[in-house]
Amino acid sequence: MSSRGDVHPPTGPAAVPPALDPLAAVRADGDPRTDVYLTGTVFLDIIFTGLDSAPVRGTESWARGMGSSPGGIANMATALARLGLRTSLAAAFGDDKYGEYCWEALEQGEGIDLSLSRTVPGWHSPVTVSMAYEGERTMVSHGHEAPPPDFVFDGKHAPGCPPPSRACVASLVPGRREGWLGCAAGRGSRLFADVGWDDSGRWDPADLADLGHCEAFLPNAEEAMRYMRTDCPRAAARKLADLVPLAVVTLGSEGAYAVDGRTGETAEVPAIAVQALDPTGAGDVFVAGFVTGTLADWPLAERLAFAGLSAALSVQEFGGSLSAPGWAEIAAWWQQVRTYEAGAPGALRRQYAFLDEVLPAAYRPAPLARAVPTLGFRHPA
C-alpha cells in the first residue's frame, strides 16, 4: 500500500498462483507434488497504521488507517506461495467469520493447499492486534488454547507425519521435540528452521535437538549469539555451522551472514535501504526467499541476496502475510534498479544480476491482494 490510510478491498477476481515457477529447471518426474509443507497456528492480524508514536497509557490514540490479514504461520505460507512454490499448510481454523476469512484468503486468494487443514467447531480464531509506528510494531494477541492435534487431525491429516515434500519449514521451540520433523526428514524432505525467544533464559543448544534433522537454521543475531555464547553474530554463525549444515544469521539493518558447514563457504549480503512501514512478517519472508533460492539450487550469496530483497520489499507494505512480495514486485524493483540506480558504482546491479536469468523479459501477473480494513464487504452486484 502506498499510504498510511486504509487499504480498500479488491474488486476483481481473487489472486491466482504466480505463473513464474522458480523450480522449473529442477523439476523431474516422480518429484513430490508439494514443494513446501508447514504446520502451525493461523491468527487473524489486525494492523493499525499511521500512528506517529507509541500509545500512551491513559490516553486514546487514533490510527489513520488499518488493515486485516491472515497471520501467524500464514505469513510464511503466503510468502512461499507468492514466490511460486507449491505450498501445503496443515492448521486448525476456527469456525467463526475470522477463520472463514483466513481460509478463503489462503486457499482461494493465494492458492495454498489446505487439504490437510481442519475447521474446528466451537474454537474461535486467535487474534493479534499490531500497531505499526516508527518502523517498528507492538503487538497484543488473544486466543484460547488450540485443540490437541489428536482432536484436530484424523488419520488422513497432518501433523502426525506430513506428506512427501521437497522441503518443510519449522519454528523450533526450545526444549520441545517435534515428532513430525524426524518423519519428514526420513521421507527425504529438506528441513529449514528458525527459533523463537527462549523465555526460560537457558539458551542451551541442547534444547534444539531437532536441529539434527535440519539442513538450515536461520536465527536472528541476538538468538544466535545467545545460543553460541559469543558477542559477534558472525562468530555465532560459524559455531552454529558445527551443529547444522547451513547456518544463516540475520543482522537487521546490516543484512545477513551465512556459513555452509559442509564446504566452509561463507557469504554476507548487506541490507537494502528502504522506508520500513511495518516489519511484521519480514523474518518469515526472508526465510521464504532463502528456501526458494535453495530449492532452485542457486549459489549461497544469491540465496542470501534474494531473501534480503524479499524481506525489504515486504516491510514497505502493512501487515504480515499480505505484505509478502510476488514476482511482479521483484521484477518492478529490478527494472527500477537497472534504470535509475545511482551511487557507488552499480553495487545493486552487480549483487542482483542473477535476476536477469530468473525473470522473464516482461513479467506482468495479476496484482496481489493486500491487507483490507474491514472483513465482509459486500461486492456490488
C-alpha positions as CSV (number, residue, x, y, z in Angstrom):
1,M,0.0,0.0,0.0
2,S,1.3,3.4,-0.9
3,S,0.0,5.5,2.0
4,R,-0.8,5.1,5.7
5,G,-4.6,5.1,5.1
6,D,-7.0,2.2,4.8
7,V,-6.5,-0.4,2.1
8,H,-9.6,-0.9,0.1
9,P,-10.7,-4.5,-0.7
10,P,-10.0,-5.8,-4.2
11,T,-13.0,-5.6,-6.6
12,G,-11.6,-8.0,-9.2
13,P,-11.2,-11.8,-9.1
14,A,-9.2,-13.5,-6.3
15,A,-5.5,-13.6,-6.8
16,V,-4.1,-16.6,-8.7
17,P,-0.9,-18.6,-8.1
18,P,2.0,-16.9,-9.8
19,A,2.9,-18.1,-13.3
20,L,6.6,-17.9,-12.7
21,D,7.9,-21.2,-11.4
22,P,11.4,-20.8,-9.9
23,L,11.9,-24.5,-9.7
24,A,11.1,-25.3,-13.3
25,A,14.7,-26.1,-14.1
26,V,15.0,-28.7,-11.3
27,R,11.6,-30.4,-11.5
28,A,11.6,-34.0,-12.7
29,D,9.1,-36.9,-13.0
30,G,8.5,-38.5,-9.7
31,D,9.1,-35.4,-7.6
32,P,6.7,-34.7,-4.7
33,R,3.6,-32.8,-5.6
34,T,4.3,-30.4,-2.6
35,D,7.3,-28.1,-2.6
36,V,7.0,-26.9,1.0
37,Y,5.0,-28.2,3.9
38,L,4.2,-26.2,7.0
39,T,2.1,-26.6,10.2
40,G,1.3,-24.1,12.9
41,T,-1.3,-21.6,14.2
42,V,-3.1,-19.2,11.9
43,F,-4.0,-15.8,13.5
44,L,-6.2,-13.1,12.3
45,D,-4.0,-10.0,12.2
46,I,-5.5,-6.5,12.7
47,I,-2.9,-3.8,11.9
48,F,-3.3,-0.2,13.0
49,T,-1.3,2.1,10.8
50,G,-0.4,5.8,10.6
51,L,0.5,6.1,14.3
52,D,3.0,8.8,14.9
53,S,4.2,7.3,18.2
54,A,3.6,4.5,20.6
55,P,0.2,4.7,22.5
56,V,0.5,6.4,25.9
57,R,-1.1,4.9,29.0
58,G,-4.3,6.6,30.0
59,T,-4.9,8.3,26.6
60,E,-6.7,7.3,23.4
61,S,-4.7,7.1,20.1
62,W,-6.3,7.3,16.7
63,A,-4.8,5.4,13.8
64,R,-5.1,6.9,10.3
65,G,-5.5,3.5,8.8
66,M,-5.9,-0.2,9.5
67,G,-5.7,-3.5,7.7
68,S,-6.6,-7.1,8.3
69,S,-4.9,-10.2,7.0
70,P,-4.2,-13.8,8.0
71,G,-1.2,-14.0,10.3
72,G,0.9,-16.5,12.3
73,I,2.0,-19.4,10.2
74,A,0.0,-17.8,7.3
75,N,2.8,-15.3,6.9
76,M,5.3,-18.0,5.9
77,A,2.8,-19.9,3.8
78,T,1.8,-16.8,1.8
79,A,5.3,-15.7,1.2
80,L,6.3,-19.1,-0.2
81,A,3.2,-19.4,-2.4
82,R,3.7,-15.9,-3.8
83,L,7.2,-16.9,-4.9
84,G,5.7,-19.8,-6.9
85,L,6.3,-22.7,-4.6
86,R,3.5,-25.3,-4.2
87,T,2.7,-24.8,-0.6
88,S,0.8,-27.1,1.8
89,L,-0.4,-25.9,5.2
90,A,-1.8,-28.1,8.0
91,A,-3.5,-25.9,10.5
92,A,-6.6,-25.6,12.7
93,F,-9.1,-22.9,11.8
94,G,-11.8,-21.5,13.9
95,D,-15.4,-21.9,12.7
96,D,-16.0,-18.2,13.1
97,K,-16.0,-15.4,10.5
98,Y,-12.3,-14.8,11.2
99,G,-11.5,-18.4,10.4
100,E,-13.6,-18.4,7.3
101,Y,-11.9,-15.2,6.1
102,C,-8.4,-16.7,6.7
103,W,-9.3,-19.9,5.0
104,E,-10.6,-18.2,1.9
105,A,-7.8,-15.7,1.7
106,L,-5.2,-18.5,1.8
107,E,-6.9,-21.1,-0.3
108,Q,-8.7,-19.0,-2.9
109,G,-6.6,-15.9,-2.8
110,E,-3.1,-17.4,-2.6
111,G,-3.5,-20.9,-4.0
112,I,-2.3,-22.6,-0.8
113,D,-3.2,-26.3,-0.4
114,L,-5.3,-26.6,2.8
115,S,-6.4,-30.2,2.3
116,L,-4.5,-31.1,5.4
117,S,-6.2,-28.4,7.5
118,R,-9.3,-28.6,9.5
119,T,-12.1,-26.3,10.8
120,V,-12.7,-26.9,14.5
121,P,-16.2,-26.4,15.7
122,G,-16.5,-24.2,18.8
123,W,-12.9,-22.9,18.6
124,H,-12.6,-19.2,17.7
125,S,-9.7,-17.9,15.8
126,P,-6.6,-16.4,17.6
127,V,-6.3,-12.7,17.0
128,T,-3.3,-10.3,17.0
129,V,-3.6,-6.5,17.0
130,S,-0.4,-5.0,15.7
131,M,0.4,-1.3,16.0
132,A,2.9,0.0,13.5
133,Y,4.9,3.1,14.2
134,E,8.4,4.5,13.7
135,G,9.4,1.5,11.6
136,E,8.6,-0.9,14.4
137,R,5.4,-2.6,15.8
138,T,3.9,-3.5,19.1
139,M,1.5,-6.5,19.3
140,V,-1.3,-7.7,21.6
141,S,-2.7,-11.2,21.0
142,H,-5.6,-13.2,22.3
143,G,-6.6,-16.8,21.8
144,H,-7.7,-19.9,23.6
145,E,-5.5,-23.0,23.8
146,A,-5.5,-24.8,20.5
147,P,-7.3,-28.1,20.3
148,P,-4.9,-31.0,20.8
149,P,-3.6,-32.5,17.5
150,D,-5.3,-35.8,18.1
151,F,-8.6,-34.0,18.1
152,V,-8.0,-31.7,15.2
153,F,-6.3,-34.1,12.8
154,D,-7.5,-37.6,12.0
155,G,-5.5,-40.4,10.3
156,K,-5.7,-38.6,6.9
157,H,-4.4,-35.3,8.2
158,A,-1.1,-34.0,9.4
159,P,0.9,-33.2,11.5
160,G,1.4,-36.8,12.6
161,C,3.6,-37.4,9.6
162,P,3.5,-34.9,6.7
163,P,3.1,-36.0,3.1
164,P,6.2,-36.2,0.9
165,S,7.5,-32.7,0.0
166,R,10.7,-31.1,-1.2
167,A,11.1,-29.1,2.0
168,C,9.5,-28.3,5.3
169,V,9.8,-25.2,7.4
170,A,9.6,-25.4,11.2
171,S,9.8,-22.9,14.1
172,L,11.6,-24.7,16.9
173,V,10.5,-24.3,20.5
174,P,13.4,-24.7,23.0
175,G,13.1,-27.9,24.9
176,R,10.3,-29.3,22.9
177,R,10.7,-32.1,20.3
178,E,8.5,-32.1,17.1
179,G,8.0,-35.7,16.1
180,W,6.9,-34.9,12.6
181,L,10.3,-33.4,11.7
182,G,12.1,-36.7,12.0
183,C,9.4,-38.3,9.9
184,A,9.7,-35.6,7.3
185,A,13.5,-35.9,7.2
186,G,13.1,-39.7,6.8
187,R,10.9,-39.1,3.7
188,G,13.6,-37.0,2.1
189,S,12.3,-33.5,2.9
190,R,14.9,-30.8,3.4
191,L,14.2,-29.1,6.7
192,F,14.6,-25.3,7.3
193,A,14.1,-24.0,10.9
194,D,14.0,-20.7,12.8
195,V,13.5,-20.3,16.5
196,G,11.6,-18.0,18.9
197,W,12.8,-16.3,22.0
198,D,13.9,-18.6,24.8
199,D,11.7,-17.5,27.7
200,S,13.5,-19.8,30.0
201,G,16.7,-17.9,29.7
202,R,18.7,-21.1,29.2
203,W,19.8,-20.6,25.7
204,D,21.2,-24.1,25.6
205,P,21.9,-25.6,22.2
206,A,20.9,-29.0,23.6
207,D,17.4,-27.7,23.8
208,L,17.3,-27.6,20.0
209,A,17.7,-31.3,19.5
210,D,15.6,-31.2,16.3
211,L,18.4,-29.3,14.6
212,G,19.8,-32.7,13.9
213,H,17.1,-33.2,11.3
214,C,17.6,-29.8,9.7
215,E,19.6,-28.7,6.6
216,A,19.5,-25.0,7.6
217,F,18.9,-22.9,10.7
218,L,18.0,-19.2,10.4
219,P,18.1,-17.3,13.7
220,N,18.5,-13.6,14.2
221,A,21.8,-12.2,15.5
222,E,20.6,-11.9,19.1
223,E,19.3,-15.5,19.2
224,A,22.5,-16.9,17.5
225,M,24.8,-15.1,19.9
226,R,23.0,-16.2,23.0
227,Y,22.9,-19.8,21.9
228,M,26.6,-19.8,20.9
229,R,27.8,-17.7,23.9
230,T,29.5,-15.1,21.6
231,D,29.3,-11.3,21.3
232,C,29.7,-11.5,17.5
233,P,26.9,-12.8,15.2
234,R,29.4,-13.9,12.5
235,A,31.3,-16.0,15.1
236,A,28.0,-17.4,16.3
237,A,27.1,-18.4,12.7
238,R,30.4,-20.2,12.3
239,K,29.8,-22.1,15.6
240,L,26.3,-23.0,14.6
241,A,27.6,-24.5,11.4
242,D,29.1,-27.2,13.6
243,L,25.5,-28.2,14.6
244,V,23.7,-27.8,11.3
245,P,24.9,-28.0,7.7
246,L,23.9,-24.4,6.9
247,A,23.7,-21.5,9.4
248,V,22.1,-18.2,8.3
249,V,22.1,-15.3,10.8
250,T,20.1,-12.2,10.0
251,L,21.8,-9.0,11.1
252,G,18.9,-6.5,11.0
253,S,19.9,-3.3,9.2
254,E,23.4,-4.8,8.4
255,G,21.9,-7.6,6.2
256,A,22.7,-11.3,6.7
257,Y,25.6,-13.7,7.0
258,A,25.7,-17.4,6.2
259,V,28.1,-20.3,6.7
260,D,28.0,-23.6,4.9
261,G,29.5,-26.1,7.3
262,R,29.8,-28.7,4.6
263,T,32.1,-26.7,2.3
264,G,33.3,-23.9,4.5
265,E,31.8,-21.3,2.2
266,T,30.6,-18.1,3.7
267,A,28.5,-15.3,2.3
268,E,27.5,-11.9,3.5
269,V,25.0,-9.5,1.9
270,P,24.1,-6.0,3.1
271,A,20.6,-5.0,3.7
272,I,18.7,-2.9,1.1
273,A,17.9,0.5,2.4
274,V,14.1,1.1,2.3
275,Q,11.5,3.1,4.2
276,A,10.2,0.4,6.6
277,L,6.5,1.0,7.3
278,D,5.7,-2.3,9.1
279,P,8.3,-5.1,9.8
280,T,5.6,-7.6,10.7
281,G,6.4,-10.9,8.9
282,A,9.7,-9.8,7.5
283,G,11.6,-12.7,9.1
284,D,9.1,-15.2,7.5
285,V,9.5,-13.5,4.1
286,F,13.3,-13.7,4.5
287,V,13.1,-17.5,5.2
288,A,10.7,-18.0,2.3
289,G,13.1,-16.3,-0.1
290,F,16.1,-18.3,1.2
291,V,14.1,-21.6,0.8
292,T,13.1,-20.6,-2.7
293,G,16.7,-20.0,-3.8
294,T,17.9,-23.1,-2.0
295,L,15.4,-25.4,-3.7
296,A,16.3,-23.8,-7.1
297,D,20.0,-24.6,-6.5
298,W,21.2,-21.0,-6.6
299,P,24.6,-20.1,-5.2
300,L,24.7,-19.2,-1.5
301,A,25.3,-15.5,-2.0
302,E,22.4,-15.3,-4.4
303,R,20.1,-17.1,-2.0
304,L,21.0,-14.7,0.7
305,A,20.6,-11.6,-1.5
306,F,17.2,-12.8,-2.7
307,A,16.0,-13.4,0.8
308,G,17.1,-10.0,1.8
309,L,15.4,-8.4,-1.1
310,S,12.1,-10.2,-0.4
311,A,12.1,-9.0,3.2
312,A,13.0,-5.5,2.1
313,L,10.0,-5.3,-0.2
314,S,7.7,-6.8,2.4
315,V,8.4,-4.1,5.0
316,Q,7.2,-1.4,2.6
317,E,3.6,-2.8,2.9
318,F,1.5,-3.1,6.0
319,G,0.6,-6.4,7.5
320,G,2.3,-9.8,7.7
321,S,1.1,-12.4,5.1
322,L,-0.3,-10.0,2.5
323,S,2.8,-7.7,2.6
324,A,4.8,-10.5,1.0
325,P,6.1,-9.7,-2.5
326,G,5.4,-11.6,-5.6
327,W,7.4,-11.8,-8.8
328,A,5.7,-8.6,-10.1
329,E,7.1,-6.6,-7.2
330,I,10.5,-8.2,-7.6
331,A,10.5,-7.5,-11.4
332,A,9.5,-3.9,-10.9
333,W,12.2,-3.3,-8.3
334,W,14.8,-4.9,-10.6
335,Q,13.7,-2.8,-13.5
336,Q,14.0,0.4,-11.4
337,V,17.5,-0.6,-10.2
338,R,18.7,-1.2,-13.7
339,T,17.3,2.0,-14.9
340,Y,17.7,4.5,-12.1
341,E,20.3,3.2,-9.6
342,A,22.9,5.8,-8.7
343,G,25.8,5.7,-6.2
344,A,28.8,3.5,-5.7
345,P,29.2,2.0,-8.8
346,G,26.2,-0.2,-9.7
347,A,26.5,-2.2,-6.4
348,L,22.9,-3.4,-6.5
349,R,23.1,-4.2,-10.3
350,R,26.1,-6.5,-9.6
351,Q,24.6,-8.0,-6.5
352,Y,21.3,-8.9,-8.2
353,A,22.4,-9.5,-11.8
354,F,21.2,-13.1,-11.4
355,L,17.6,-11.9,-11.5
356,D,18.1,-11.4,-15.3
357,E,18.2,-15.2,-15.6
358,V,15.3,-15.7,-13.2
359,L,12.8,-13.2,-14.5
360,P,11.1,-13.3,-17.9
361,A,11.8,-10.2,-20.1
362,A,8.3,-8.8,-19.4
363,Y,6.5,-10.2,-16.3
364,R,3.1,-8.8,-15.6
365,P,1.0,-11.1,-13.4
366,A,-2.2,-10.1,-11.6
367,P,-1.8,-7.6,-8.8
368,L,-1.5,-9.1,-5.3
369,A,-4.1,-8.8,-2.6
370,R,-3.2,-6.6,0.4
371,A,-4.5,-6.2,3.9
372,V,-8.1,-5.0,3.9
373,P,-9.6,-2.6,6.5
374,T,-12.9,-4.4,7.1
375,L,-13.9,-8.0,6.7
376,G,-17.1,-9.0,5.0
377,F,-17.5,-6.2,2.5
378,R,-20.3,-7.0,0.1
379,H,-19.4,-6.5,-3.6
380,P,-22.0,-4.7,-5.7
381,A,-24.0,-6.9,-8.0
